[in-house]
Amino acid sequence: MEFKIATGKDGRTFGSVSTKQIAEALEEVYDIKIDKRKIIRDGSIASLGVTKVNIELYKGIIGTVNVHLGEK
């Protein structure tokens, strides 16, 4: 899944992508309802590029999604 974020001249990002935004995008794009607390991530994503994010689907079952953060 892909998110667009504003960046400055030196490549620094303005803002970040939270677990809530990831959960909302999964539901909107793929019709998959995931509780944001099941997304295993310390903090939000603030760096450009692809980040692998783990999601606890069931107890002991972990899935991985690629979150791409690009420039607006």
N, C-alpha and C positions, 0 to 999 in steps of 0.2 A: 504494500500500500504506500501511497506517496502523499507527502505533505509539502506545501510551499511555505517558505518563511522569508521575511525581509532580511537583507544583509547590507552591511555597510561597504565602503570602498575597500577596506582591508580584509574583507571576508568574514568579519564578526557577525554573528546572528543577533537579531532583535527578537527575543521571545524564545519559546521552546514548544515542544509537543508533549502533552501530559498523557498519563495512562487513561484518563477520561476521554480525551480526544481519540486515542487509539481504539477504545471500546466503542465509541460512537461511530467511527469510520467502519469498523468491522460489521456493525449492525446495518449501517446505511448501504454499504457497497455489496456485502456478501450475505446479508440477512442472518448473521451469526450473533446471537446475544451472549456477551461475555461480561461478567461483573468486573469492573475496573480493578477491584481488589485481587482478582485472580491473575492480573498481569504482573509478572515478576520483574520488577525494575526499580532500582533505587533512584528516585528523582525522575526528572523529565529529560527528554532528548533535546540537546541544544547544539549539536555539531552536524554540519552538512555531511551527506553521504548515507550509506546504508548501515543500519544498526539492527542486529538480531535481538528480538524481544521474545522471551519465554512466557507462555501462558499456561496456567494450570487448568487443564480441561476437566479432569476428574482427579480424585485423590491418587497421587502417584503417576498420573499421566500428564506429561508436559509436552506442549506443542511449541513450535517456533515460527514466528512471522518476521519477515524482513520489512523494516520501516525505512523508507527512503525520504530523507529531508533535503529538499532542493531549494534553489533561489527563486524568488518571485520574479 
